[in-house]
Amino acid sequence: MFLASSLPRMSVRYGVYATALLMIAYTFSFLDRQILNLMVGPIERSLHINDSKFALLTGGAFGVFYTVMGACPSAGWPTASVASGSCRSASPAGA
């Protein structure tokens, strides 16, 4: 059993640094999604596709990509297993 007094104290400065770093990462993620949505017209014209095909490219392709990137090492990049130390499908939530 861990006692609060036995855990190392994080400095306030480190908390501000971590929060700022996560906020910057989230901002870039948000801007990336918005730029893609602003470029719908030119992308559709250059690829000669309609709105339905563009929706499949942006929604379906990214959904599959993020699913594979978060899966077990046998399915692609081991991002989830590196982060948690084990395969996601072995957890109760992945069952």
Phi and psi in degrees as a GROMACS rama.xvg file:
@    title "Ramachandran Plot"
@    xaxis  label "Phi"
@    yaxis  label "Psi"
@TYPE xy
-96.5394  136.911  PHE-2
-100.715  147.293  LEU-3
-59.3635  -32.291  ALA-4
-74.6736  -19.499  SER-5
-86.4312  -13.9916  SER-6
-82.4224  143.933  LEU-7
-68.5326  141.628  PRO-8
-84.645  131.635  ARG-9
-85.6088  142.097  MET-10
-76.9469  155.745  SER-11
-63.7564  -36.3508  VAL-12
-61.0709  -41.4045  ARG-13
-65.9924  -38.7046  TYR-14
-63.4399  -42.0061  GLY-15
-65.4888  -41.597  VAL-16
-61.4683  -47.4251  TYR-17
-64.5281  -41.6697  ALA-18
-64.3317  -42.7125  THR-19
-65.2232  -39.9796  ALA-20
-64.3338  -43.379  LEU-21
-66.1716  -36.3145  LEU-22
-66.237  -40.0341  MET-23
-65.7744  -42.0639  ILE-24
-62.7146  -42.5451  ALA-25
-64.6286  -39.1883  TYR-26
-62.184  -44.8087  THR-27
-64.2908  -38.1688  PHE-28
-63.3063  -43.5108  SER-29
-64.5846  -45.6105  PHE-30
-63.3074  -37.4483  LEU-31
-60.504  -44.3025  ASP-32
-67.0466  -37.7847  ARG-33
-70.8524  -37.9218  GLN-34
-63.4052  -40.9489  ILE-35
-61.5248  -40.922  LEU-36
-69.2107  -31.1492  ASN-37
-71.676  -24.9496  LEU-38
-94.7386  15.4772  MET-39
-56.8625  -51.3065  VAL-40
-58.4889  -55.6518  GLY-41
-61.9631  -35.4703  PRO-42
-67.9883  -44.0268  ILE-43
-61.653  -41.1042  GLU-44
-67.7951  -41.7022  ARG-45
-72.6143  -31.6533  SER-46
-93.7024  -5.27279  LEU-47
55.4111  53.0204  HIS-48
-124.885  162.244  ILE-49
-98.7326  -176.481  ASN-50
-63.0103  -37.9783  ASP-51
-64.0582  -43.8173  SER-52
-67.6775  -36.0646  LYS-53
-65.9048  -38.0223  PHE-54
-63.8404  -39.1248  ALA-55
-65.1166  -39.0504  LEU-56
-64.9478  -45.6844  LEU-57
-80.2075  -40.7074  THR-58
-85.0117  -56.3389  GLY-59
-66.8485  -45.2365  GLY-60
-64.8074  -43.161  ALA-61
-69.2105  -34.6717  PHE-62
-62.7726  -45.7958  GLY-63
-64.4691  -42.8198  VAL-64
-58.9949  -48.9595  PHE-65
-70.2063  -29.7768  TYR-66
-66.5439  -45.3842  THR-67
-67.1978  -40.6681  VAL-68
-68.508  -22.928  MET-69
-98.2937  2.34615  GLY-70
-85.3463  -174.77  ALA-71
-67.7715  162.504  CYS-72
-57.3928  -28.8599  PRO-73
-70.4074  -19.0593  SER-74
-97.6693  -7.36977  ALA-75
157.988  -141.523  GLY-76
-67.5117  135.727  TRP-77
-85.8586  47.6108  PRO-78
-65.8305  -42.0817  THR-79
-70.2953  -41.4977  ALA-80
-70.6854  -30.9138  SER-81
-69.0159  -40.6697  VAL-82
-68.9809  -40.2741  ALA-83
-103.944  -14.0767  SER-84
88.2888  -3.01669  GLY-85
-149.967  170.359  SER-86
-72.8328  137.643  CYS-87
-63.8456  -34.147  ARG-88
-70.3372  -14.9112  SER-89
-79.8555  -13.409  ALA-90
-83.3015  157.399  SER-91
-59.4697  -32.77  PRO-92
-70.4846  -27.3382  ALA-93
-86.1164  -5.73224  GLY-94
